[in-house]
């Protein structure tokens, strides 16, 4: 037993220093040198101030902006310091209640739109910080945004198309639109 | 299942198959000590640490070394959490973690479970994440790998007293295998948007004028080993669903690949070391068949969606555009959709990873049953690094034993007679986890403290508890996360299940390695049952499924099956 203790402790300390301190330090050093923007959170800077991250969604409630996925983070939606999903089970009445509220808000903001609401606009994302919606969910909102901004719907659709990203390698992931970047574009080029 | 989902599955398996052989060949070099450049460094390190290069350990000493080494990890992770407020690299001044949660987390990361009762960004300092959790991500993975290497030596060696040197094995696997892989993967992840910094949380003013606080940290370095070591403990609460952990479909694909990478390659290592590649590919084939058989239903049920939610969104006209995302999207990210989420869920629970890119608690009843059952089978479908292979080899011994009974011959595997001692150890290794799962679930549902954690009403509540126990006892770590498990009751119960679920299997496996190594090798004869080829693949799959089903069908019937029937009858 005693002959095991020295190797155990010294090997543990040595490996801890190597993989717990040196390894993260090297990764940080290289990442901060070679791709600092990505390593620091892919921040979007406007007039010298960070206004968000292109990877982290924001909460949108104004009719003139595209709305992203519902977020179940607490205490407020899109809390990027406490990511979380809803964890509601498929039969939980709270799941249907939440979806009903979201549907009501979407219908109230755009009463003339009687098309079915895409499921992703009724269901909370896994992280509560999802930056994307599908092109279909953007299309569903296009007329509302055009009306609120008093611009042509075709112009809105054009911007959506410009910001749509397809599947990577044609197979990975889903086609999607970055909501924050799209809204920034709407503000910048009315 | 959509065409896209089939393509994705095909691409995944093809990529895996392509990587298994080269990595497997490299692992053989590492564990056999044949790396040319390593000698000088190893000489210095071993001298410094008092490790004798020529010492061969018998199985009790090997097991003791492993347990001692892991116990040190337990102390270190507990201490770091309990003192983090006074230690450096804590820009958010996060408080010291409560004793019960710190204990649970320490056991969790040491046992390669990475069950998380806490939310990372609101609980753990950067130092705790690096020096505590990242270190255990490496060392628990190395532990699993060295145990399976020791077991393989048991088959390879004959009339031998030792099964290797635990210190040398741990050092080589950590430094020459896990570290370089993680370094490369971490840098790639960082290039794609996984953050890697020591900054304080960043405050921004959003477009609509409110304040958003962006959690920061050294994520990429932890993320890489989290997947490569089938650990699965997220830097953030949302794990691989968080855009800073898993920003794009490409990083997602590579994370999925990283989970099966070493478990797949170890099948190759097994074949190479026992000198018969057919043995390795047979095990690989059994795993692959089981994997596809479980992946397809997960995909189908998630794509089918939740009829109750779809009714809410119904409209008067048809949906207008293409590129529509549908299915059960509660708890899923848009960039991953159904296909990448269902595939990830299957992989992470087939292996003992437990990272999630979607919330399993919100899966459809049968879609969520797939990860649950995969864990309950003992995570032998590729499984954890090392633990998956030693798990399925234990089932292989059971399979030759059953076949031996049927044809009336002494069972043998790879030239070793399987006798009473091996069968005893096999039985312990196979039965310890179901015992922990079922007894633990029973205790939790019978006590007030256990039921208090349930978040969802009805049959789903039972599934939440069953899932938690299945996850921890099999060292997976994924959760039906609605369960409020950060309570003294659950922190204690689950920690016990994790510890015995890990070492209650490792010790009998090492005991078996020891007794196998001591045996003579018997030549192949006309009466030897071939343990390669389609017949043995079918036998092995049959045994894995039979044991799993016998253990869990009643519990599953009361949980996900009831829920499925209820959901579609209320439609």
Interface residues (C-beta under 8 A of the other chain):
Chain A: X1 X3 X4 X5 X6 X7 X8 X9 X10 X11 X12 X14 X15 X16 X18 X19 X20 X21 X23 X24 X26 X27 X28 X30 X31 X32 X34 X35 X38 X39 X40 X41 X42 X43 X49 X50 X51 X52 X53 X55 X56 X57 X58 X59 X60 X61 X62 X65 X69 X76 X78 X79 X80 X81 X82 X83 X84 X85 X86 X87 X88 X89 X90 X91 X92 X93 X95 X96 X99 X100 X103 X114 X115 X116 X117 X118 X119 X120 X121 X122 X123 X124 X125 X126 X127 X128 X129 X130 X131 X132 X133 X134 X135 X136 X137 X139 X140 X164 X167 X168 X169 X171 X172 X173 X174 X175 X176 X180 X183 X184 X187
Chain B: X4 X7 X8 X11 X45 X48 X49 X50 X51 X61 X64 X65 X68 X69 X72 X73 X76 X119 X121 X122 X130 X131 X132 X134 X135 X138 X139 X167 X170 X171 X174 X175 X179 X182 X183 X186 X187 X190 X191 X192 X193 X194 X195 X196 X197 X198 X199 X201 X202 X204 X205 X206 X207 X208 X210 X212 X213 X214 X215 X216 X218 X220 X221 X222 X225 X236 X237 X238 X241 X242 X243 X244 X247 X248 X249 X250 X252 X253 X305 X306 X308 X309 X310 X312 X313 X314 X315 X316 X317 X318 X319 X320 X321 X322 X323 X324 X325 X326 X327 X328 X329 X330 X331 X332 X333 X334 X335 X336 X337 X339 X340 X341 X356 X357 X358 X359 X361 X362 X363 X364 X365 X455 X456 X457 X458 X459 X460 X463 X464 X480 X481 X482 X563 X566 X567 X570
